[in-house]
Amino acid sequence: MNILEANILVFDTETTGVSPDTDAIVELAAVELQAGHVGRSFTLRLNPGCPIPKGASDVHGITDDHVADAPFFDEVADRIAARLGSPGTVLAGYNAVHFDVPMVNTAFINAGHPFRIDPERVLDPFIFLRRRHAHLPAKLGEVCARHGIQLDNAHAADADARATADLLVAFVRDGLMPTGIEHALKVQAQWRDVILSEDRDYGRKLYRDIMGNGKDVLCVGFGKNRGVPLREVDDGAIRWVLSRTDFHPGARAEFQAEADRRASEEREALRP
């Protein structure tokens, strides 16, 4: 089925932190995307059962007072499962595969509830962005701005879900995602494996950019040289990386190899 013809439920969470093992959900929102048009939504505040750290409240604006009388996740787990697991509905979310799905699934596990979201069945524009436009900022607000999508009240679950629904439509119409759901999920799974490999090997300091000739080219994934092929980075940037003992070891090894390559070329050039 075509993404722009399907019934899709775009969801988002706000949490006490970034770890599914130690943090909890304080807000869950979902927006219906039907035939490419944003429809109804629901938002649920949740008591995390622990104090919300100030750092988290500074991001999403939800404090302990806001959730003092809210239900705990296990009290509404059936309701959430029924909504997220509605037959015939496809789930989607921005960075949901890596963040929101683990957070929600861990909440169901802790509640002793059998429902689980299958991450392989969740459409995630973030994965396509990371693979196609790794040289561009990936925060939801910045991505929306590039595609002419308005995002007011960022980091409110409902606002983020609505913006993601619009972004999903834009990605399909702009050719950044396949139009077919099954094709998109298949490509997404392949690209997710590539991204996870890059994260493991280079810690997001480098990424493999697929050039027009089909070959991978290592590019810088941070700072002022973001998006620049490693072979084109100036010597000063390479020296800075090699001076950092705390730099990701895999990425540092690639910078060292590039420095060695340049040194070898210079020696060859000086030979009579």
C-alpha positions as CSV (number, residue, x, y, z in Angstrom):
1,M,0.0,0.0,0.0
2,N,1.1,3.6,-0.7
3,I,2.1,5.6,2.4
4,L,-0.1,8.5,1.2
5,E,-3.1,6.2,1.0
6,A,-2.7,4.3,4.3
7,N,-4.0,4.8,7.8
8,I,-0.9,5.8,9.8
9,L,-0.6,6.6,13.5
10,V,2.3,8.9,14.2
11,F,3.4,8.8,17.8
12,D,5.9,10.6,20.1
13,T,6.9,10.5,23.7
14,E,8.4,12.9,26.2
15,T,10.4,11.2,29.0
16,T,12.4,11.7,32.2
17,G,15.6,11.0,30.2
18,V,17.1,9.1,27.3
19,S,17.6,5.6,28.8
20,P,14.7,3.0,28.5
21,D,16.3,1.1,31.4
22,T,16.3,3.9,33.9
23,D,13.8,6.5,32.6
24,A,10.1,6.7,32.1
25,I,7.4,8.3,29.9
26,V,5.7,11.5,31.1
27,E,3.7,12.2,27.9
28,L,2.6,10.1,25.0
29,A,0.8,11.5,21.9
30,A,-0.4,10.1,18.6
31,V,-1.8,11.7,15.5
32,E,-3.8,10.0,12.8
33,L,-2.5,10.4,9.2
34,Q,-5.2,9.3,6.8
35,A,-4.6,9.3,3.1
36,G,-1.9,11.9,3.5
37,H,-4.0,14.2,5.7
38,V,-3.4,14.9,9.5
39,G,-6.5,14.1,11.5
40,R,-7.4,13.4,15.1
41,S,-4.9,13.2,17.9
42,F,-4.7,12.2,21.5
43,T,-2.3,13.1,24.2
44,L,-1.8,11.3,27.5
45,R,0.2,12.6,30.5
46,L,1.7,9.9,32.7
47,N,3.1,9.8,36.2
48,P,6.6,8.4,35.8
49,G,6.7,7.3,39.5
50,C,9.8,9.3,40.1
51,P,10.9,12.9,40.1
52,I,11.3,14.5,36.7
53,P,14.9,15.8,36.4
54,K,15.2,19.6,35.8
55,G,17.1,19.0,32.7
56,A,14.2,17.0,31.2
57,S,11.7,19.5,32.3
58,D,13.7,22.3,30.7
59,V,13.4,20.4,27.4
60,H,9.7,19.5,27.3
61,G,8.3,21.8,30.0
62,I,6.6,19.0,32.0
63,T,7.2,19.2,35.8
64,D,6.3,17.0,38.7
65,D,3.2,19.2,39.4
66,H,1.9,18.5,35.9
67,V,1.8,14.8,36.4
68,A,1.1,14.5,40.1
69,D,-2.5,13.4,39.4
70,A,-1.8,11.6,36.1
71,P,-2.2,7.9,35.8
72,F,0.8,5.5,36.0
73,F,1.6,3.6,32.8
74,D,0.3,0.3,34.0
75,E,-3.1,1.8,34.8
76,V,-3.6,2.8,31.1
77,A,-1.5,0.1,29.4
78,D,-4.5,-1.6,27.9
79,R,-5.8,1.7,26.5
80,I,-2.4,2.5,25.0
81,A,-2.0,-1.0,23.5
82,A,-5.4,-0.8,21.9
83,R,-4.5,2.5,20.3
84,L,-1.0,1.6,19.1
85,G,-2.0,-1.9,18.1
86,S,-5.2,-1.1,16.3
87,P,-5.7,-3.5,13.3
88,G,-4.8,-2.1,9.9
89,T,-2.8,0.8,11.4
90,V,0.8,1.5,10.5
91,L,2.9,3.2,13.1
92,A,5.4,6.0,12.5
93,G,7.6,8.3,14.5
94,Y,10.7,10.5,14.2
95,N,13.6,8.7,15.6
96,A,11.0,6.3,17.0
97,V,12.9,3.1,16.1
98,H,15.9,4.1,18.2
99,F,14.2,6.0,21.0
100,D,10.4,6.0,21.3
101,V,9.8,2.3,20.5
102,P,12.3,1.1,23.2
103,M,10.9,3.5,25.7
104,V,7.3,2.3,25.1
105,N,8.2,-1.4,25.0
106,T,10.1,-1.1,28.2
107,A,7.1,0.6,29.8
108,F,4.9,-2.3,28.7
109,I,7.5,-4.8,30.1
110,N,7.6,-3.0,33.4
111,A,3.8,-3.0,33.5
112,G,3.7,-6.7,32.9
113,H,1.7,-6.2,29.8
114,P,2.2,-8.5,26.7
115,F,1.9,-5.8,24.0
116,R,5.1,-4.8,22.1
117,I,5.7,-2.6,19.2
118,D,7.7,-4.3,16.4
119,P,10.4,-1.7,15.5
120,E,10.7,-3.4,12.0
121,R,7.1,-2.2,11.3
122,V,7.5,1.4,12.3
123,L,8.1,4.0,9.6
124,D,10.9,6.4,10.7
125,P,11.8,9.4,8.6
126,F,14.9,10.0,10.8
127,I,16.6,6.9,9.4
128,F,16.1,8.1,5.8
129,L,17.4,11.5,6.7
130,R,20.5,10.0,8.4
131,R,21.3,8.0,5.3
132,R,20.5,10.5,2.6
133,H,21.3,13.8,4.3
134,A,23.8,12.9,7.0
135,H,25.6,16.2,6.4
136,L,22.6,18.2,7.5
137,P,21.3,18.8,11.1
138,A,18.8,16.2,12.1
139,K,16.8,17.9,14.9
140,L,13.1,17.7,14.2
141,G,12.7,21.5,14.2
142,E,15.5,22.1,11.8
143,V,14.4,19.3,9.4
144,C,10.8,20.7,9.5
145,A,12.1,24.2,8.7
146,R,14.0,22.9,5.7
147,H,10.8,21.3,4.3
148,G,8.6,24.3,5.1
149,I,6.7,22.6,7.9
150,Q,5.7,24.7,10.9
151,L,6.6,23.2,14.3
152,D,5.2,25.2,17.2
153,N,5.8,24.1,20.8
154,A,8.6,21.7,19.9
155,H,9.2,18.9,22.4
156,A,5.5,18.7,23.2
157,A,4.6,15.2,22.2
158,D,1.5,16.3,20.3
159,A,3.3,19.0,18.4
160,D,6.2,16.7,17.5
161,A,3.8,14.0,16.3
162,R,1.9,16.4,14.1
163,A,5.1,17.8,12.6
164,T,6.4,14.3,12.0
165,A,3.1,13.4,10.2
166,D,3.6,16.4,7.9
167,L,7.3,15.5,7.5
168,L,6.4,11.9,6.5
169,V,4.2,13.2,3.7
170,A,6.9,15.6,2.6
171,F,9.6,12.9,2.5
172,V,7.4,10.7,0.3
173,R,6.5,13.5,-2.0
174,D,10.1,14.7,-2.3
175,G,11.4,11.3,-3.0
176,L,13.4,10.9,0.2
177,M,11.3,7.7,1.1
178,P,9.8,5.0,-1.1
179,T,6.1,5.4,-1.6
180,G,5.2,1.8,-0.8
181,I,5.0,0.9,2.9
182,E,6.6,-2.5,2.5
183,H,9.4,-1.2,0.2
184,A,10.0,1.7,2.6
185,L,10.3,-0.7,5.6
186,K,12.7,-3.0,3.7
187,V,15.0,-0.1,2.7
188,Q,14.7,1.4,6.2
189,A,15.9,-1.9,7.8
190,Q,18.9,-2.0,5.5
191,W,19.8,1.6,6.2
192,R,19.3,1.2,9.9
193,D,21.9,-1.6,9.9
194,V,24.3,0.8,8.0
195,I,23.7,3.5,10.5
196,L,24.2,1.2,13.5
197,S,27.4,0.0,12.0
198,E,28.6,3.6,11.5
199,D,27.7,4.5,15.1
200,R,29.7,1.5,16.3
201,D,32.7,2.0,14.1
202,Y,32.9,5.8,14.2
203,G,30.6,7.2,16.9
204,R,28.9,9.5,14.4
205,K,32.2,11.3,13.9
206,L,32.4,9.9,10.3
207,Y,29.8,8.4,8.0
208,R,29.9,6.6,4.6
209,D,28.4,8.8,1.9
210,I,27.2,6.9,-1.2
211,M,28.5,8.9,-4.2
212,G,27.0,8.8,-7.7
213,N,29.5,6.1,-8.8
214,G,28.1,3.8,-6.1
215,K,31.2,3.9,-4.0
216,D,31.2,4.9,-0.3
217,V,33.2,7.9,0.7
218,L,34.1,8.6,4.3
219,C,32.8,12.1,5.3
220,V,33.1,14.1,8.5
221,G,29.9,14.0,10.6
222,F,30.6,16.9,13.0
223,G,31.6,20.5,13.3
224,K,32.5,22.9,10.6
225,N,33.7,20.1,8.3
226,R,30.4,18.2,8.5
227,G,29.7,16.6,5.2
228,V,33.2,17.2,3.9
229,P,35.0,14.0,2.6
230,L,37.8,13.1,4.9
231,R,40.3,13.3,2.1
232,E,39.4,17.0,1.7
233,V,39.7,18.1,5.3
234,D,42.4,20.5,6.1
235,D,45.5,19.4,7.9
236,G,44.7,21.6,10.9
237,A,41.5,19.7,11.6
238,I,43.2,16.4,11.3
239,R,45.9,17.5,13.8
240,W,43.2,18.6,16.2
241,V,41.5,15.2,16.1
242,L,44.8,13.4,16.6
243,S,45.5,15.6,19.6
244,R,42.3,14.4,21.3
245,T,42.9,11.2,23.3
246,D,39.2,11.1,24.1
247,F,38.1,11.0,20.4
248,H,36.2,7.9,19.2
249,P,39.0,5.3,18.6
250,G,37.6,4.0,15.3
251,A,37.2,7.5,13.8
252,R,40.6,8.6,15.2
253,A,42.2,5.6,13.4
254,E,40.7,6.8,10.1
255,F,42.0,10.4,10.7
256,Q,45.4,8.9,11.5
257,A,45.3,6.8,8.3
258,E,44.5,10.0,6.3
259,A,47.4,11.8,8.0
260,D,49.8,8.9,7.1
261,R,48.6,8.9,3.5
262,R,49.3,12.6,3.2
263,A,52.7,12.2,4.8
264,S,53.5,9.4,2.4
265,E,52.5,11.5,-0.6
266,E,54.7,14.3,0.6
267,R,57.7,12.0,0.9
268,E,57.1,10.7,-2.6
269,A,57.0,14.2,-3.9
270,L,60.3,15.1,-2.4
271,R,62.1,12.1,-3.9
272,P,64.5,13.0,-6.7
